[in-house]
Amino acid sequence: MQVCILGAGIVGLAAAYELHQAGHQVTVVDKASHAGSGTSMGNGAQLSYSYVQPLADPAIWKQLPKLLFSSDSPLKFRLQADPQQWKWGLAFLGACNADRSAASTRTLLQLAAVSRQRFEAMQTQVGGDWDYSSTGKLVLYPSDAAVQSARHQLEVQSQLGSAPQRIVSADEAVALEPALAAYRSQFAGAVHTPSECAADCYQVCRQLEDWLRQKGVKFIMDTPIHRLRREGGKIVALQTAQGEIEAEHFMVALGVDSVALCKPLGVDLPVYPLKGYSITLDVAAAGHKAPTVSITDSARKVVFARIGERLRVAGMVELVGHDLRIPQDKIQSLCASTEAVFPGCSDFGQVQPWAGLRPATPTAVPIAQSAGASNLWINTGHGALGFTLAFGTAAQLAYEIGQAA
């Protein structure tokens, strides 16, 4: 069958790969000049297959006043004249309960397990060089109470079949990652997941695009997307700045831009942009001062991932609409966090700043389903887990499209 995928980020490319593997003719359309130019470019680089706690968690209620009103909060909320923001925010708060969090965790773990399997199969076949590592991850917690809360989450995940992981003391964490030695007094313990991985998502996108082109997948880039034309109960064409594109099936994998495209079709996607920032630092000369294990500092809401001779530092959650500006104070904050956690790992002489809009659902569970037409498929809402879950939703939708033939 002929399948047209809208979007050349990691979510759209994973779908293109799975559909090509299933024997379909695939066309990928994007307004950018090359793959991975949007939210996939500077993300946190972690592949968190086993520790997938949703942002919507019961603990958020106690943290909310500080998160909303503290001047140094990693969460920023700017009220917009946007009913979608209000609707999403209320749905998010409604999801902050134990039952919903456990259900979301179960779904995410199942999806992540499939995604790991399919990503590793793709990696073997494509043979790309994207600074992949499997050195595990440590999630740091600032207090004994936070460690106990994490212990409960581990128990939930263990019952759902998560990969082995355990609570470690601060001293044990330093033994696992010596670069944390200077930060030892700032955290009470950590969750260690030995099986977690990291890679440069942008390089995955670029090299997967090249491989797919060689295999016959058609890419139509530098092409703004206007609308989907529906006749009866089917999408008959995609209207773009370069004219119409016809196919038997259409998949929307445009991140936050999926919402506006689908709305005229009567599809109201519960997706809102969670803005995040990152910096990429050269740590080739840092030696033991830079980490090799992936680190998540839960107090600072910052992640650190080693990708080759570079360190990716990403964090913050802002509900500020479709705003991609990069204020200098945000970059300074990430630099300050890096120096606090890993002093001396960089001279910050060449900082590569980035901002992206994570397409998030209130529950953190992505949308991978048919909607609006019998041959229209939605693939968005992965939030901060886009890199982790992309191949999971791709495999799911490739199967469903095959069944719809």
N, C-alpha and C positions, 0 to 999 in steps of 0.2 A: 504493500500500500504506500501511497504518497502521504508523508506527514510533514507539515510545516511547523517548525518550532520558532516561537517568537522569544528571542533573548539568547545571547551568547555568553552569559555568565556561567559559573560552574554548574548551576542547576539545569540550564538549557543544554549545555554541552554533555553532561552526564546522560540526559535523556536522548540526545542525538547518538551517543555511543551505544546505549542499550537498544534503541530502535534499529540502528544499523546492524547490530549483532543479531537482531531478530529477523533480518532480511528485508526491512522496509527501505523505501527510497526517502531520504531525509533532506529537507532544506531548512537552513537556519537563517533567520533574518534579525538584524540588529542595527540600531542607529549609529553605533560606534564603528570605528575603523578596524578594530580587531577584538578578539575574544578577551573576556576577563577585565574589561576596562572600567566596570562599575564597582559594585560592592564586593566583588570577588578579588579586587586588586590588592587591597591592603588589610585584609581581615586578620584575625588573631592567629591564624596559621595552625591552630591546634585541631587535631582530629579526636574529638572527645566521644568515643564510642561507648564508654562505660559509665562515665559520671555525667549524667544528663539532667540534673535537677532543674525543673522549670523555674523561670523567674517568678511566676505566680505561685507563691508558696505561703503557707500560713504565717511564717516568720516575718513576712513583709509588713504585717500590721503594726508590730512593735517598732519596726525600723522606719515606718513611713514619715513621722514628724521630722526626724533627723534627715532622712533622704530628701525631703521636699524643701526644708527650710534652712538647713545648714549651709553656710557659704562655701564650704569645701566638699559638699556632697558630690558623689559620683553620678547622682541622678539629678537631672534638670528637667523641670516641667514648665513650659511656657504656654499659657492658655491661648488657643487660637479660636478665631471665629469659624470653627470647623466642627460640625456635628459628628463627623467621623472620629475625631479625636475624643470627644466626650463619650461617644458610644463605646469606643475601644477601651477607654479608661475604666468605665463602669463594668464592662465585661471582664477586664483584667482583675479588678478588685473582687468581682464575683467568683473568679477562679482561684482566689487565694484561700483555699480551704484544703483540709487534709485529703478528703476523698477525691477531689478534682486533681490535686497535685499527684496523688498516687496513680490515678488513671492515666494522666499525661505521661508520667514517668514510665509506666508500663508500655505505652504506645511508642514512646521515643526509644526505649531500649530495644524493642523488637525491630523498629525501623533501622536503628543504628547497626544492629547485628547484620542485617541484610546489606546495608551500605558498606560496611567494612569488607564483607565478602566480595561484593561487586567492585569496589575500588581496588582491592588487591588483585583481582582478576584482570582489571583494566591495566593496572600498573605492570603486571607481568607481560601482557600482550603488547602494550605501547612501548614499554621500556624507556620511559622518560627520565630526565634528570631534573628533579625539582626539589632537591635538598630534603628528601624524605628521611625521617629518623623515627625510631621506635624506642625511645629512651624512657618512656613513662611520664607520669604527671604527678605533681604534688599540689594539693589545694590547701592553702594556709588559712588557719582560723585564729582570730585574735584573742579569744578567751576560752576558758573551760566550758562555759555555757554554749558557746558556738561549736566547740568540738563535740559536745553531747548531742546537739541538734544534728550535726553531720553524721554522728553515729547512727541516729535514728534513720536518716536517709539511706545510709549504707545497708541497714537491715531491710528496709523496703526493697532496695535494688537487688539485694542478695536473694530475696524470696522470688523476685521476678527473673532470675537467671542471669544477673549481671556477671561480668568477668571478675575474677578475684581482685579485691582491694581491701585495704585495712587502714585503721587509724594508727598513726605513728606519733610519738612524742616529738617535741621540737628538736631534741638532740638526735633522734633517729632521722628526722628530716634533713638535718645538716650532714649527717653521715651519708645519706643518699645523694645530696646535692651540696657539696662543700662550699659552693659560691654563696650559700645562705648564711654562712657563719656570722657575718657582721650584723645580720638581721635577727639573730637567734632570740633576742629578748623581746621582739615585737610580735611574736605569735606563740600560742599555747600548744599547738599541735597541728596535724595535717592529715589529709586523706591521701594515701599513696595508691595509685593505679599503675602497676608496672606495664600494662599492655597498651597504654595510650601512645599516640603518634603525633607527628607534626610534619608539615610540608609547605612549600610555597604555592599557595592556591593559584596565584597569577601565572606562574610557570606551568602548572598543570593545565590551565586553560589554554595558554599559547601553544603548548606542545600537543595537547589533545586536538586543538583546532587543526594544526598541521597534519596530524595523523589521519584525522577524519577526512580532510580534503584529499589526501592521497588515496583514501578508500572510496572516494566517489561521493561523499556528502557535499552538497552544494551550500556555499555560504554567500549570502547577499548582505554585504556590510555597507556602512555609510548610508543607510536607508531608513529615514524616519517612518515610523508606523502610524497610520492614521486611524483606521478602524477595521473591524471585522464585519463583513457583509453577510447578513443572514437572510435566507429565503426559506419560508416554512419553518421546519424544525432543524435546519442544517446551516452551517456556515459554508458559503460557496466560494468566498474569496477573502483574501487579506488585502486591504487597500493601503498602499504605501506611496511615498513620494516618487517612486520609480514605476508606479503602475500597480495593477492587480496581480496577485499571486494565487493560483488555484492549487488545491490539494484535497485529498479525501478526509484528512483529519488535521486539526490545528491544536497546538499546545501553547498556552500562555505561560511563559517563564520569565516574566519581566520584573520580578521583585515588586517593589512598591508601585511601579507604574502599571501593574496588572489591574489595580483597582479601577482607575479611570477608564481603561480600555474595556473592561467587562461591564461597567455600570450601564451603558446604553442597551446592553443585552438583558438587563434585568437581574444581573448577578451582583449581589452586594457582598463583596469579600471582606471579612473581618480582619483586615490587614492594615497596620499603621507603621510608619517608619520610626524605628528606634535608632537615632543617630549615634554613631560611635566614632572614635578617633584612633589613629595608630601612628607610631613612628617606627622607622627601621634604622638600626644603628650598625655600624661596622665594628665588630668585636674580634676581628682577626688577631689583634695583638693583646687581647685582654687576658689570655691564659685562664687560670683557675678563677678569675674574678667574674667571668660570665658563665651562666648556667648552661648545662647540656640537657638537663631534665626540664620539661615544660612546667611552668609555675603559674598558678592562679592565686592571687592575693585577694581573698574574699572581702577583707576590710576595705581595701582600696578599690575593689572592683576593677582590677587590672590583671591582664594575662601577659606572660612572657614566654615566647617560643623561640628556640634556636633553629634557624634555617641556614645551614652551612656556616659561613663566616659572619653571618648577620644575626641580630637579635630583633625580633618583632615584638613590640610592646603595644598592646591595644587595650582600650577600656572606655568607660563612661557610657551612660545611657541617657539620651536626651529626647524628650517628646516635644519637638519644636517645629513640627511640620517638615516640609520638603526644603530644608535649608542645608546646603553643602558648604557653607563658609567655614573656614578653619581659623578661629580666633587664636592668637598667639598664646594666650594664657592656658589654653587646653594643651598645647604642645609643651609648654613649660611645665605643666602639671605632670604629664607623662615622663618628661625628663627627670623631674624631681622624684617621682616614684621609683624610677630606674636607679637613680643614684642612692636613694634610701635603701632599697632592697639589695642592690648589687653595686656597692660603692667602688668606683674606679674601673668599672667595666667598659666605659667609653669616655672620650673627651668631648662628646657631643658636637664635634666639629662639622660633621656632615649628617644632619638629621633629615630623614625623608618623611615629611608629614603627609597625612592622608585623613580623609573623612568619608564615611559611607552611611547609607541608609538601610539598616537591616529590616527586611519585610517581616514583621512579627504578627502572629496571632495572639490573642489574650492567653491562651493555654500553652503556647510554644509548640503545639502540634501543627506541622505544615498541612496545607491543603493540597491534596493530590486526588483529584476526582473529576468526573465529567459534570459540566454545569452550563446552562444557557443554550445548549444545542446538543444534539445526539453525537456530534463529532467534534465537540469542543472540550478540551481537557485543561484543567487548571493545575499549575505546578508552582506554588509560591507559599510564602508564609513561614519560611524556615528560620527566620530570626537570626540569632547568633550562631545557629548550628547549620548554616547553609553548606559549608564545606563538608561537615560531618555527615549530613543526611542526604546530600544530593543524589548519590547513587542508589540510595534506598527508595526514594520516591520515583526515580527514573525506572528502576526495575519494576516497581509496582504498576506504573502507568504503561510501560511497554507491554506488560502482560495483559492489562485490561484492554488496550488498543488491539492487541492480537486477538483477544476473545470477541471483540466487537466486529471483527472482519466478517 
